[in-house]
Amino acid sequence: MSENHEHIYQLLLKKRNGTINESDDQYVSALINGHEDIELMWRALKHSFSLPGEEKFWQQIDVANAWSAVREELSEKNSGVYNIRRWLFAAAVLAVALTGISLIWKNSRRTVEPAPVVATSTPVPVNGLRLQLAGGETIALPYNQEKQDIKTGDVQLSAGAKKLQYTGGTAMGNGFNTLTVPPKMDYKLLLSDGTEVWLNATSKLRFPFSFPGNKREVYLDGEAFFQVAKDDSKPFIVHTEQTDIQVLGTSFNVNAYNDGITKTALVSGSVVAKADGKEVRLRPGQEAVYKTDKGYDVRSFDESEVLAWMKGVYVFHNTSLLEIAHVIERWYGVQVVFDNKELSGKRFTGGLEKLQRLDYFLETLELIGDVHYRYDEKGVVHLK
């Protein structure tokens, strides 16, 4: 089509913002109805957020080049694999600076082994963000709120602004407390030795208020990033259901969400990961993937992708929809059911922004991946 794409985009912005006049609205509506690429851009844009001054801002963007790239993607075809229309590439170029949402998708028709009908994950905590003390008392913690001081025994807790730290605790003994982070949240914990732990959604960490012995031990269920304070006399050990990771002072990420798989990614320092009598020593930039039936596999990793969850983004490559469903459950606190079992093995490449609306993500799947969704009366998402 020969229309000026930058002009069209300005009209789409005005249409979404409700500032378009009647004649321009009729004109751009006809374009939406008559041109597939315009329709796709409109579908992406109408879900983004409106910010002051954006129409003037986008006048400085080379929309035509972005549009050209999208049109090239729209026409690209590969044997055996179809490249999903990268309509969100245009949204990334034209709207990501405003929304923080970017998805570039690629879908393979290949499937994995038949999967369960229901994508189950760690049970959703019913009491929200909380700390269960070693003695059994449970304390509800504030999340993204002003700091609150909470006194329990000889321990002074300071919680708020997505962070928990504490002082005292020697009289509490060596028992383990359990910090539970529910779906939709992530949370930071400062341990008594100065170690910082960032917990992803639907994760638990068992830890003592102090480390009086000759080692520092914690137990992780889920995913966390550790910035361990160096102490040569006291190794720091992270226990998961399958592995033990031992360090002195370093930073690393542990993902132990999936049954049978634990991933340890080293950012700095040195770690030794152990399981079933075997151990591997990692160098910065290496990730050890342990599988129950295969042992350890050491490979390099992209730090910006592995740690993206700390910025509220989940990045996936050639990932099954079943695994993506697990993330949806952890991040949004909703159950996902596959009415069509074969869909669970469909594979995608892209990213999920935690702050975006789930409906937007599901509508993207519906539009580009031949995946249809609905909510039932209990709020469960059904995919077919």
N, C-alpha and C positions, 0 to 999 in steps of 0.2 A: 504494500500500500504506500501511497506517496504522501500521506498526511505528515505534518511535522510532529514528530513524537514528543518533543519537549512541550509543545503547545497542548497536545492531547493529555500529557501527564498533568499539566497545570489545571486543565479542566477536570480531570479525575479528582485532584486534590480539592478543588472547589465543590465538586459534587459531594464528596465525602463530608466536607466541612459545612455543607448547607449554604454556601455563599455563591452558588452558581445561578446565573439568570436563566429564564425559561428557554430562550432560543439555544443557548449553549448546552443546556441540559438535554434538550431534544437531540442536538447534534451528537454529543458524546454518547448518549444512550443508544443511538443508532449504530455507532461504532462498536459499542460493547456487544450488541446483539449480532453484528455482522462480521466481526473479526475475532478469531479465537484468541490471539495474543493480547488484544485489548481486554477481552473478557477475563483472561487469567490475571492480568495486571490489576484489574479492578477487584477481583476476588481477594488478591493479596493485600491491596491497599486498604480496602474498607475495614479490615480487621486491625489495622495499625492504629496507633494513638495520634491524636492531633496536638501539635505543640505550637505556641505562638511564633509567628515569623517564618513558618516552614515554607510557605509558598515563595517567599523572597529567597530563602536559602537554596531551594532547589533550582532556582533560575541559574545558579552557578554550576550546576552539575551537568556533565555531558550525557544527557539521557539517550541521545541517538546511538552512541557507541554501546551503551548498556543494552539497549533494545536490540541492536544488531547481534550482540552476543547471544541474547535469549533466542532470537529467531533462528540462529544457527543451531542451537541446541534442539529447538523444536523439530528441525528437519533431520536430525541425526538419527540413524538407525543402525543397530548392530545385529548380526545373526545370533539367535538364541537368547539375547538379552536386550530388552528395550530400555532405553534411557528415558526415565520419567521427565516430562516437561519441566524444565528448570525455571518455572515461573517465579519461584521464590528467589532465584538469582537476581532477577530484576528488583524484587522487593528488597533484597540485600543492598543493592547498589542505590536504590531510590528511597528506601525507607529504614534500613537497619540503623542508621545513625539516630533515628528518632525513636525506634521501638526496641532496639537491642535484640531483635528476633531475626534469625537468619537460618534458613533451611535450604540445603542443596541436596536433592534426592537422586538416588539411583536405585532401581529395583530389579532384582534378578528373579527369573521365573523358577529357578531351582528351589527345591524344598529340602528340609532336613528330615530326620526320622519323624514319624507321627508323634505328635505332642499331646499332652493332656488337654482336655476340653477347657479346663479352668487354669488360668495362669496364676498360681499361688505364690506368695512370697511371705516374708516374715509377718506374723499376725499384727494387725493394726493395734497399737496401744490405745486403750480406752481412756486413759487418764492424761493424755498429752505429755508435754515435757515434764520430766520429774526425776528426782533423785531419791533412791531407796537406800537408806542407811544400813550399815551392817547389822544394827540391832533390830531392823524390821520397819522402822518408821519411814513413811514416805512423804516427801516434801514436793509440792507443786512449785515449779520454777517459772518465773516470768520469761517471756521470749524477747521479742524486739521492743522492749519497754525501758523506761528509766531504771537505773540500778536500784536494787532493793537489798538491804542487809538483813540476813536471817541468822538467828542464833540457835544453835543446836548443841547442847552439851558444852564442851570447851572449844567448839569449832564455830568460827564466824564466817558465814557464807556471804559472798557478794555476787548477786545474780542480776542479769539484765543486759540489754543491748546484745543479745545472742552470745553471752559469755558467762562462765561461772569460774570463780576463783575463791580461795578460802585461806584462812590463817588458823593457827593452833592445830589441835587434833591429837596431841601426844597421849592424852588420857582416853582416847577413843579406841585404843588397841590397834591391832593389825588387821582387823576385819575389812572385808571388801564392800564398798558401796557400789551401787549400780546407777549410772546415768543413762536414761532412756530418751532418745531423740525420736519423736514420732514422724510420720509422713509429713511432707511439705516443709520441714524445717531442716536447718543445719545449725551446729552449735559448737562453740569453742570452750575448752576446759584447760585451765592452768593448774598443773599438778604442783605438789609441795616442793619438788626438786627444781622447778622452773621449766619443766617440759611442757610444751604446748600441744594440745590435741584438738584437731578439727574433726568433728563427727558429721558424717553425711546423714541424710534422712533415713529413718527406720533402722537405726543403729543403736547398739548398747556398748557401754564400756564399764567394766568392773575394775575398781581401783581403790587403794587404801588412802587415807588422809595423810599418811607419812610412810616412809620407807626406812625402817630402823635396821633392817638386816644388811646382808652383803650383796643384795641385788634388788632391782626395782622391777616389779612384775605387774602387768595389767592384762585384762582379758577382753578381747574384741569380738563382737558379733555384728557384722555389717561392714562399713567402710570408714576409714579415718586416715588423716594425714598427721604424722608425728614430726615435731621439731624437738628432738631429744636434747636435753641439757647434758653436756659432757661431764662424766664422772668416772675416771679410770678405775676407781675402787669398787664401783657398783654398776655392773652391766644392766642395761635396760632391756627387758624381755616382753615382747607382745605375744600372747598366746591366742591362737584362733582354734577353731574346732579341729583343724587338720595340721597346722604348722605352728612352729615357734620361731620368732624372729628376734635375734639378739644383737644389740648395738651398745656402743659406749656414748657416742654423741653424734647425731646425724639427722637427716630429714628424709622421710620416705612415706610412701602411701601403701596402705594395705586394703585390699578389696576381698572380703570373705562373705559376700552376699550369697553366691551360688553354691548349692550343694555339690561337693566333689571338686570345686575349683577355688584356689586361693591365689591372689596375685599380689606380689610385693614389688613395688617400683622404687628404686633408690634414686633420690635427687642429689644428695651430697653425703660424704662420709663413707662408711662401710657397714654392711650388715651381713650376718650369716643366717640363712633360713634353713630350718631343719624339719624333716618329716620322715617317718618310717625308717629311722636309722640313717638317712641320707642327709647331706647338707650341701648347700651352695653358698659361695661368697660372692657378693655382687659388687660391681664397680658403679660409680655414678652414671646414670643413663641406661642402666640395665634393669630388666624386670624378670623376676622368677615366677613362672606360672606353674603351680602345682596342681596336678589332677590325680585323683585317687587311683585310677587305673593305669596311669602312665608315668607318674613321678614328676620330676622337675623339667621344665623347658626354660632356658635362659635366652632372652632376646632383648633388643633395644626397644625403647619406647619414646613416644613424643610427650614430653612433659606438659606442653600446653593442652594436650588432649586428656591425658590421664588426670590432671589436676583441674580440669575445666569445671568439675562439679563444685569446686570451692567458689566459683563465680556464678553458680546457678545454671550451668550448661552441661548437658550430657551429650558427648560426641560418640557416634557409632559408625563403624565401617562394616559393610556386608553382614549386618547383624539381623538375626531372625526377629520377626515381629513378636514372638513369644518373649524374648529377652527384653525387647522394648516395652512390652506390657508389664514386665516386672518393675521397670523403672517408673512407669506411669503409676503403678500401685504405690511405690515408695514415695514418689514425689507429690502425688495428688491425693493419696489416701482413698482411692476407689478401686474396686475389684474389676478385673477385665476377664470376660468370658468369650471363648471362641465358639460361635455357633457353627462355623465352618472350620473344621480341624486343620484343613490344608493351609489356611491362612497363617497359622502359627509359624510355619516354616518359610514364609516369604521373607526375603532379605532386603534390607535398606541400608543406605549410607546417608548420613546427615547429622542433624543436631536438634536437641530439644531444649528449649529455654524454660526454666522452671517458672519464671514470672509470667510467661504467656498463658493465655487461657487454654485449658485443655480442649475445649470445643474447637479452637482454632487449629490445634495440632491434629485432632481427629478429622476435621474437615479437609485438612491438607491430605491426609491419608486417603480420604474418600475421593478427592479430586484427582490425585495423581497415582494412586496405587491400586485402584480398583478394589478398595476396601470400604465397606459400608458399616456404619455404626448406629447404635441407638442406646438410649438409657431405659432401663426398666423402672418399675415403681419404687424399687429400693435404691436406685442410683447406680446400679451395676452397669458397666459398659459392655455391650454385646457387639462383637465384630463378626461380620459375615461377608 
